Amino acid sequence: ALKRTGEANAIMDKAIKLPSATMQSIHQYGRALLAAGQNQKALEVFQYNFKTHPNEKFTTYVGLARGYAANGNKKEAIKHWELAIKNIPENQKPNQALYEAEVKKLKEGQ
């Protein structure tokens, strides 16, 4: 609101590296960046999350898929959506059709 994006990003860059920063909180920060139109910064956050939480494949793949899609890299977005779907946990199975629809849209050029 104060148009101090640079300051906020610098603070958050430190915050996501704190021991208390969870995979999910970092993912949500990336989603917030996407909502704010900071697509490149969001992709960087999703890449960091993937690198630092290698065993949390589903959510980190979803983040990468969203980040690449927002930045216009459909090939990487499709690849990561498909990897997310392959690693879908039981509690996300009800949403699988939504994720598959994202892949379909990207493959159709949307």
DSSP file (Angstrom, degrees, kcal/mol; ACC not computed):
  #  RESIDUE AA STRUCTURE BP1 BP2  ACC     N-H-->O    O-->H-N    N-H-->O    O-->H-N    TCO  KAPPA ALPHA  PHI   PSI    X-CA   Y-CA   Z-CA
    1    1 A A              0   0    0      0, 0.0     4,-0.0     0, 0.0     0, 0.0   0.000 360.0 360.0 360.0 -30.2    0.0    0.0    0.0
    2    2 A L        -     0   0    0      2,-0.0     3,-0.0     3,-0.0     0, 0.0   0.419 360.0-120.7 -90.2   2.0    2.9    2.3    0.7
    3    3 A K  S    S+     0   0    0      1,-0.1     3,-0.2     2,-0.0     2,-0.0   0.870  72.5 132.4  61.1  38.5    4.6    1.4   -2.7
    4    4 A R     >  +     0   0    0      1,-0.2     4,-2.5     2,-0.1     5,-0.2  -0.375  15.0 145.2-113.4  51.4    7.7    0.1   -0.9
    5    5 A T  H  >  +     0   0    0      1,-0.2     4,-3.0     2,-0.2     5,-0.2   0.874  67.7  54.5 -59.0 -42.4    7.9   -3.1   -2.8
    6    6 A G  H  > S+     0   0    0      2,-0.2     4,-2.0     1,-0.2    -1,-0.2   0.917 110.7  45.3 -60.3 -44.5   11.7   -3.2   -2.8
    7    7 A E  H  > S+     0   0    0      2,-0.2     4,-2.2     1,-0.2    -2,-0.2   0.924 113.8  49.5 -63.4 -45.3   11.9   -2.9    1.0
    8    8 A A  H  X S+     0   0    0     -4,-2.5     4,-2.6     1,-0.2    -2,-0.2   0.915 110.5  50.0 -62.1 -43.5    9.2   -5.5    1.5
    9    9 A N  H  X S+     0   0    0     -4,-3.0     4,-2.4     1,-0.2    -1,-0.2   0.898 109.1  52.1 -63.4 -39.8   10.9   -7.9   -0.9
   10   10 A A  H  X S+     0   0    0     -4,-2.0     4,-1.2    -5,-0.2    -1,-0.2   0.911 111.8  46.2 -63.2 -41.8   14.2   -7.5    0.9
   11   11 A I  H  X S+     0   0    0     -4,-2.2     4,-2.4     1,-0.2     3,-0.3   0.928 113.6  48.2 -65.3 -45.1   12.6   -8.2    4.3
   12   12 A M  H  X S+     0   0    0     -4,-2.6     4,-2.6     1,-0.2    -2,-0.2   0.840 103.4  61.5 -67.6 -32.1   10.7  -11.3    2.9
   13   13 A D  H  < S+     0   0    0     -4,-2.4     4,-0.3     1,-0.2    -1,-0.2   0.886 111.5  40.2 -59.3 -36.9   13.9  -12.6    1.3
   14   14 A K  H >< S+     0   0    0     -4,-1.2     3,-1.1    -3,-0.3     4,-0.3   0.897 112.7  55.4 -75.0 -42.0   15.3  -12.8    4.8
   15   15 A A  H >< S+     0   0    0     -4,-2.4     3,-1.5     1,-0.3     6,-0.2   0.869 101.2  56.1 -62.6 -39.3   12.1  -14.1    6.4
   16   16 A I  T 3< S+     0   0    0     -4,-2.6    -1,-0.3     1,-0.3    -2,-0.1   0.662 104.0  56.3 -71.0 -12.0   11.8  -17.1    4.1
   17   17 A K  T <  S+     0   0    0     -3,-1.1    -1,-0.3    -4,-0.3    -2,-0.2   0.460  83.2 108.3 -95.3  -2.1   15.2  -18.2    5.1
   18   18 A L  S X  S-     0   0    0     -3,-1.5     3,-1.8    -4,-0.3    -3,-0.0  -0.424  81.9-118.0 -70.8 149.7   14.3  -18.3    8.8
   19   19 A P  T 3  S+     0   0    0      0, 0.0    -1,-0.1     0, 0.0    -4,-0.0   0.784 114.5  59.5 -58.5 -26.3   14.0  -21.7   10.5
   20   20 A S  T 3  S+     0   0    0     -5,-0.1     2,-0.7     2,-0.1    -4,-0.1   0.585  78.7 104.6 -80.2  -8.6   10.3  -20.9   11.2
   21   21 A A    <   -     0   0    0     -3,-1.8     2,-0.1    -6,-0.2    -5,-0.0  -0.631  61.4-157.4 -76.3 114.8    9.5  -20.5    7.5
   22   22 A T     >  -     0   0    0     -2,-0.7     4,-2.2     1,-0.1     5,-0.2  -0.439  29.0-110.1 -89.2 164.4    7.6  -23.6    6.4
   23   23 A M  H  > S+     0   0    0      1,-0.2     4,-2.2     2,-0.2     5,-0.1   0.915 120.8  49.3 -56.3 -43.4    7.3  -24.9    3.0
   24   24 A Q  H  > S+     0   0    0      1,-0.2     4,-2.5     2,-0.2    -1,-0.2   0.887 109.0  50.5 -67.6 -39.5    3.6  -23.9    3.0
   25   25 A S  H  > S+     0   0    0      2,-0.2     4,-1.8     1,-0.2    -1,-0.2   0.884 111.7  48.3 -67.8 -36.2    4.3  -20.4    4.2
   26   26 A I  H  X S+     0   0    0     -4,-2.2     4,-2.3     2,-0.2    -1,-0.2   0.907 110.8  51.6 -67.5 -40.9    6.8  -19.9    1.5
   27   27 A H  H  X S+     0   0    0     -4,-2.2     4,-2.3    -5,-0.2    -2,-0.2   0.923 109.4  49.6 -60.2 -44.7    4.4  -21.3   -1.1
   28   28 A Q  H  X S+     0   0    0     -4,-2.5     4,-2.3     1,-0.2    -1,-0.2   0.856 107.7  54.1 -65.2 -34.8    1.7  -18.8    0.1
   29   29 A Y  H  X S+     0   0    0     -4,-1.8     4,-2.3     2,-0.2    -1,-0.2   0.929 108.1  50.2 -63.0 -44.4    4.2  -16.0   -0.1
   30   30 A G  H  X S+     0   0    0     -4,-2.3     4,-2.1     1,-0.2    -2,-0.2   0.909 109.7  50.6 -58.9 -42.4    4.8  -17.0   -3.8
   31   31 A R  H  X S+     0   0    0     -4,-2.3     4,-2.3     1,-0.2    -1,-0.2   0.892 108.8  52.2 -62.2 -39.8    1.0  -17.0   -4.4
   32   32 A A  H  X S+     0   0    0     -4,-2.3     4,-1.6     1,-0.2    -1,-0.2   0.892 107.5  52.1 -64.2 -39.1    0.7  -13.6   -2.9
   33   33 A L  H  <>S+     0   0    0     -4,-2.3     5,-2.7     2,-0.2     4,-0.3   0.910 108.5  50.9 -63.2 -41.3    3.4  -12.3   -5.2
   34   34 A L  H ><5S+     0   0    0     -4,-2.1     3,-1.7     1,-0.2    -2,-0.2   0.933 108.7  51.3 -59.9 -44.9    1.6  -13.7   -8.2
   35   35 A A  H 3<5S+     0   0    0     -4,-2.3    -1,-0.2     1,-0.3    -2,-0.2   0.809 108.9  51.9 -62.3 -29.4   -1.6  -12.0   -7.0
   36   36 A A  T 3<5S-     0   0    0     -4,-1.6    -1,-0.3    -5,-0.2    -2,-0.2   0.431 119.7-110.7 -86.7   0.2    0.4   -8.7   -6.8
   37   37 A G  T < 5S+     0   0    0     -3,-1.7     2,-1.2    -4,-0.3     3,-0.2   0.614  78.8 131.3  81.6  12.1    1.7   -9.2  -10.3
   38   38 A Q     >< +     0   0    0     -5,-2.7     4,-2.5     1,-0.2     5,-0.2  -0.519  23.4 158.9 -94.3  66.5    5.3   -9.8   -9.3
   39   39 A N  H  >  +     0   0    0     -2,-1.2     4,-2.3     1,-0.2    -1,-0.2   0.874  67.2  47.3 -62.9 -43.8    5.6  -12.9  -11.5
   40   40 A Q  H  > S+     0   0    0     -3,-0.2     4,-2.1     2,-0.2    -1,-0.2   0.924 113.9  47.9 -66.6 -42.8    9.3  -13.1  -11.7
   41   41 A K  H  > S+     0   0    0      1,-0.2     4,-2.1     2,-0.2    -2,-0.2   0.901 110.4  53.4 -63.4 -39.9    9.8  -12.6   -8.0
   42   42 A A  H  X S+     0   0    0     -4,-2.5     4,-2.7     1,-0.2    -2,-0.2   0.922 107.1  51.2 -60.6 -44.4    7.1  -15.3   -7.4
   43   43 A L  H  X S+     0   0    0     -4,-2.3     4,-2.6     1,-0.2    -1,-0.2   0.911 108.3  52.0 -60.5 -41.7    9.0  -17.7   -9.6
   44   44 A E  H  X S+     0   0    0     -4,-2.1     4,-2.3     2,-0.2    -1,-0.2   0.905 110.6  48.3 -60.1 -41.4   12.2  -17.1   -7.7
   45   45 A V  H  X S+     0   0    0     -4,-2.1     4,-2.5     2,-0.2    -2,-0.2   0.922 111.5  49.2 -66.2 -44.0   10.4  -17.8   -4.4
   46   46 A F  H  X S+     0   0    0     -4,-2.7     4,-2.3     2,-0.2    18,-0.2   0.887 111.0  50.5 -62.7 -38.5    8.9  -21.0   -5.8
   47   47 A Q  H  X S+     0   0    0     -4,-2.6     4,-2.3     2,-0.2    -1,-0.2   0.909 110.7  49.0 -65.1 -41.6   12.3  -22.1   -7.0
   48   48 A Y  H  X S+     0   0    0     -4,-2.3     4,-2.5     2,-0.2    -2,-0.2   0.920 110.5  51.0 -62.1 -43.6   13.8  -21.4   -3.6
   49   49 A N  H  X S+     0   0    0     -4,-2.5     4,-1.5     1,-0.2    -2,-0.2   0.913 110.6  48.5 -61.5 -43.7   11.0  -23.4   -2.0
   50   50 A F  H  < S+     0   0    0     -4,-2.3    -1,-0.2     1,-0.2    -2,-0.2   0.915 113.1  48.1 -61.7 -43.7   11.6  -26.4   -4.3
   51   51 A K  H  < S+     0   0    0     -4,-2.3    -2,-0.2     1,-0.2    -1,-0.2   0.880 117.1  40.6 -65.8 -39.6   15.3  -26.3   -3.6
   52   52 A T  H  < S+     0   0    0     -4,-2.5    -1,-0.2     1,-0.2    -2,-0.2   0.605 121.5  40.7 -90.1 -11.2   14.9  -26.1    0.2
   53   53 A H    ><  +     0   0    0     -4,-1.5     3,-1.7    -5,-0.2    -1,-0.2  -0.489  64.5 158.6-131.2  63.2   12.1  -28.6    0.5
   54   54 A P  T 3  S+     0   0    0      0, 0.0     3,-0.2     0, 0.0    -1,-0.1   0.697  72.8  56.2 -65.2 -18.8   13.0  -31.4   -1.9
   55   55 A N  T 3  S+     0   0    0      1,-0.2     2,-0.8    -3,-0.1     3,-0.2   0.529  89.6  75.6 -90.5  -4.5   10.8  -33.9   -0.2
   56   56 A E    <>  +     0   0    0     -3,-1.7     4,-1.8     1,-0.2     5,-0.3  -0.500  61.1 157.8-100.4  61.5    7.6  -31.8   -0.5
   57   57 A K  H  >  +     0   0    0     -2,-0.8     4,-2.5     1,-0.2     5,-0.3   0.866  58.5  53.7 -61.6 -45.2    7.2  -32.6   -4.1
   58   58 A F  H  > S+     0   0    0     29,-0.3     4,-2.4    -3,-0.2    -1,-0.2   0.966 114.3  36.8 -59.4 -59.0    3.5  -31.9   -4.7
   59   59 A T  H  > S+     0   0    0      1,-0.2     4,-2.4     2,-0.2    -1,-0.2   0.888 118.2  50.3 -64.5 -39.7    3.2  -28.4   -3.4
   60   60 A T  H  X S+     0   0    0     -4,-1.8     4,-2.2     2,-0.2    -1,-0.2   0.872 110.9  49.6 -69.7 -34.0    6.6  -27.3   -4.7
   61   61 A Y  H  X S+     0   0    0     -4,-2.5     4,-2.7    -5,-0.3    -2,-0.2   0.905 109.7  51.9 -66.6 -40.4    5.9  -28.6   -8.1
   62   62 A V  H  X S+     0   0    0     -4,-2.4     4,-2.6    -5,-0.3     5,-0.2   0.926 109.4  50.4 -60.5 -44.0    2.5  -26.8   -8.1
   63   63 A G  H  X S+     0   0    0     -4,-2.4     4,-2.8     1,-0.2    -2,-0.2   0.934 111.3  47.2 -59.1 -47.1    4.4  -23.6   -7.2
   64   64 A L  H  X S+     0   0    0     -4,-2.2     4,-3.1   -18,-0.2     5,-0.3   0.911 111.1  52.2 -61.8 -41.7    6.8  -24.0  -10.0
   65   65 A A  H  X S+     0   0    0     -4,-2.7     4,-2.4     1,-0.2    -2,-0.2   0.936 112.6  44.7 -59.8 -46.6    4.0  -24.7  -12.4
   66   66 A R  H  X S+     0   0    0     -4,-2.6     4,-2.4     2,-0.2    -2,-0.2   0.903 114.5  49.6 -64.5 -41.3    2.2  -21.6  -11.4
   67   67 A G  H  X S+     0   0    0     -4,-2.8     4,-1.2    -5,-0.2   -24,-0.2   0.932 112.8  44.9 -64.8 -46.8    5.4  -19.5  -11.5
   68   68 A Y  H  <>S+     0   0    0     -4,-3.1     5,-2.6     1,-0.2     3,-0.3   0.912 113.2  51.3 -64.6 -41.4    6.4  -20.7  -14.9
   69   69 A A  H ><5S+     0   0    0     -4,-2.4     3,-1.6    -5,-0.3    -2,-0.2   0.923 108.1  51.9 -60.8 -43.9    2.9  -20.2  -16.3
   70   70 A A  H 3<5S+     0   0    0     -4,-2.4    -1,-0.2     1,-0.3    -2,-0.2   0.773 110.3  49.6 -64.4 -25.5    2.7  -16.7  -15.0
   71   71 A N  T 3<5S-     0   0    0     -4,-1.2    -1,-0.3    -3,-0.3    -2,-0.2   0.312 120.4-107.8 -96.9   7.7    6.0  -15.9  -16.7
   72   72 A G  T < 5S+     0   0    0     -3,-1.6     2,-1.3    -4,-0.2    -3,-0.2   0.586  77.3 132.3  82.2  10.7    4.9  -17.3  -20.0
   73   73 A N     >< +     0   0    0     -5,-2.6     4,-2.2     1,-0.2    -1,-0.2  -0.675  23.4 168.8 -96.4  82.2    7.0  -20.5  -20.0
   74   74 A K  H  > S+     0   0    0     -2,-1.3     4,-2.9     1,-0.2     5,-0.3   0.856  70.2  58.4 -64.7 -37.1    4.3  -23.0  -20.9
   75   75 A K  H  > S+     0   0    0      1,-0.2     4,-2.1     2,-0.2    -1,-0.2   0.942 112.0  39.6 -60.2 -48.5    6.7  -25.9  -21.5
   76   76 A E  H  > S+     0   0    0      2,-0.2     4,-2.4     1,-0.2    -1,-0.2   0.866 114.1  55.1 -69.0 -36.1    8.1  -25.7  -18.0
   77   77 A A  H  X S+     0   0    0     -4,-2.2     4,-2.5     2,-0.2    -2,-0.2   0.941 109.9  45.8 -61.9 -47.0    4.6  -25.1  -16.5
   78   78 A I  H  X S+     0   0    0     -4,-2.9     4,-2.6     1,-0.2     5,-0.2   0.932 111.6  52.7 -60.4 -46.7    3.2  -28.2  -18.2
   79   79 A K  H  X S+     0   0    0     -4,-2.1     4,-1.9    -5,-0.3    -1,-0.2   0.915 113.1  43.2 -55.7 -46.1    6.2  -30.2  -17.1
   80   80 A H  H  X S+     0   0    0     -4,-2.4     4,-2.4     2,-0.2    -1,-0.2   0.830 111.0  53.8 -76.7 -31.7    5.8  -29.2  -13.4
   81   81 A W  H  X S+     0   0    0     -4,-2.5     4,-2.6    -5,-0.2    -1,-0.2   0.934 110.4  48.6 -62.4 -43.5    2.0  -29.6  -13.4
   82   82 A E  H  X S+     0   0    0     -4,-2.6     4,-2.0     1,-0.2    -2,-0.2   0.894 111.6  48.9 -64.5 -38.9    2.4  -33.1  -14.7
   83   83 A L  H  X S+     0   0    0     -4,-1.9     4,-1.1    -5,-0.2    -1,-0.2   0.895 110.5  51.5 -65.9 -39.3    5.0  -33.8  -12.0
   84   84 A A  H >< S+     0   0    0     -4,-2.4     3,-0.6     1,-0.2    -2,-0.2   0.937 109.3  49.7 -61.2 -45.8    2.7  -32.4   -9.4
   85   85 A I  H >< S+     0   0    0     -4,-2.6     3,-1.3     1,-0.3    -1,-0.2   0.879 107.8  53.8 -62.8 -38.0   -0.1  -34.6  -10.5
   86   86 A K  H 3< S+     0   0    0     -4,-2.0    -1,-0.3     1,-0.3    -2,-0.2   0.771 115.5  41.2 -65.5 -24.4    2.2  -37.7  -10.4
   87   87 A N  T << S+     0   0    0     -4,-1.1   -29,-0.3    -3,-0.6    -1,-0.3   0.074  82.3 146.4-109.7  21.8    3.0  -36.8   -6.8
   88   88 A I    <   -     0   0    0     -3,-1.3     2,-0.1   -30,-0.1    -3,-0.1  -0.408  42.9-134.5 -67.3 127.0   -0.5  -35.8   -5.7
   89   89 A P    >>  -     0   0    0      0, 0.0     3,-1.8     0, 0.0     4,-0.6  -0.364  24.6-105.1 -77.4 162.9   -1.2  -36.7   -2.1
   90   90 A E  G >4 S+     0   0    0      1,-0.3     3,-1.1     2,-0.2    -2,-0.1   0.858 118.5  58.3 -56.1 -39.3   -4.4  -38.4   -1.0
   91   91 A N  G 34 S+     0   0    0      1,-0.2    -1,-0.3     2,-0.1     4,-0.0   0.632 107.6  48.0 -71.0 -10.9   -5.8  -35.2    0.5
   92   92 A Q  G X4 S+     0   0    0     -3,-1.8     3,-1.9     1,-0.1     4,-0.4   0.477  80.9  97.6-103.5  -5.5   -5.5  -33.5   -2.9
   93   93 A K  G X< S+     0   0    0     -3,-1.1     3,-1.6    -4,-0.6     4,-0.3   0.851  76.8  60.8 -53.4 -38.2   -7.1  -36.2   -5.0
   94   94 A P  G 3  S+     0   0    0      0, 0.0    -1,-0.3     0, 0.0     3,-0.3   0.776 107.8  46.4 -61.5 -22.1  -10.5  -34.5   -5.0
   95   95 A N  G X> S+     0   0    0     -3,-1.9     4,-1.5     1,-0.2     3,-1.0   0.383  80.3 104.3 -96.9   2.3   -8.8  -31.5   -6.7
   96   96 A Q  H <> S+     0   0    0     -3,-1.6     4,-2.6    -4,-0.4     5,-0.2   0.861  75.3  57.3 -56.4 -39.4   -6.9  -33.6   -9.3
   97   97 A A  H 3> S+     0   0    0     -4,-0.3     4,-1.9    -3,-0.3    -1,-0.3   0.852 103.9  54.2 -61.3 -33.6   -9.4  -32.6  -12.1
   98   98 A L  H <> S+     0   0    0     -3,-1.0     4,-1.4     2,-0.2    -1,-0.2   0.907 110.0  46.1 -65.5 -41.5   -8.6  -28.9  -11.4
   99   99 A Y  H  X S+     0   0    0     -4,-1.5     4,-1.7     1,-0.2    -2,-0.2   0.901 111.5  51.2 -68.6 -40.3   -4.9  -29.5  -11.8
  100  100 A E  H  X S+     0   0    0     -4,-2.6     4,-2.3     1,-0.2    -1,-0.2   0.852 106.0  56.4 -64.3 -33.8   -5.4  -31.6  -15.0
  101  101 A A  H  X S+     0   0    0     -4,-1.9     4,-2.5    -5,-0.2    -1,-0.2   0.855 103.0  55.0 -65.8 -34.5   -7.5  -28.7  -16.4
  102  102 A E  H  X S+     0   0    0     -4,-1.4     4,-2.1     2,-0.2    -1,-0.2   0.918 109.0  47.3 -63.4 -42.9   -4.6  -26.4  -15.9
  103  103 A V  H  X S+     0   0    0     -4,-1.7     4,-2.7     2,-0.2     5,-0.2   0.935 111.5  50.9 -62.7 -46.0   -2.4  -28.7  -17.9
  104  104 A K  H  X S+     0   0    0     -4,-2.3     4,-1.8     1,-0.2    -2,-0.2   0.915 109.0  50.9 -59.2 -45.1   -5.1  -28.9  -20.6
  105  105 A K  H  <>S+     0   0    0     -4,-2.5     5,-3.0     1,-0.2    -1,-0.2   0.921 111.9  47.3 -59.7 -44.2   -5.4  -25.1  -20.8
  106  106 A L  H ><5S+     0   0    0     -4,-2.1     3,-1.5     4,-0.2    -2,-0.2   0.914 110.8  50.8 -65.1 -42.0   -1.6  -24.7  -21.2
  107  107 A K  H 3<5S+     0   0    0     -4,-2.7    -1,-0.2     1,-0.3    -2,-0.2   0.807 108.6  52.9 -65.5 -28.3   -1.4  -27.4  -23.9
  108  108 A E  T 3<5S-     0   0    0     -4,-1.8    -1,-0.3    -5,-0.2    -2,-0.2   0.390 122.7-107.4 -87.1   3.7   -4.3  -25.7  -25.8
  109  109 A G  T < 5       0   0    0     -3,-1.5    -3,-0.2    -4,-0.1    -2,-0.1   0.660 360.0 360.0  84.1  16.1   -2.3  -22.4  -25.7
  110  110 A Q      <       0   0    0     -5,-3.0    -4,-0.2    -6,-0.2    -5,-0.1   0.451 360.0 360.0 -92.3 360.0   -4.4  -20.6  -23.1
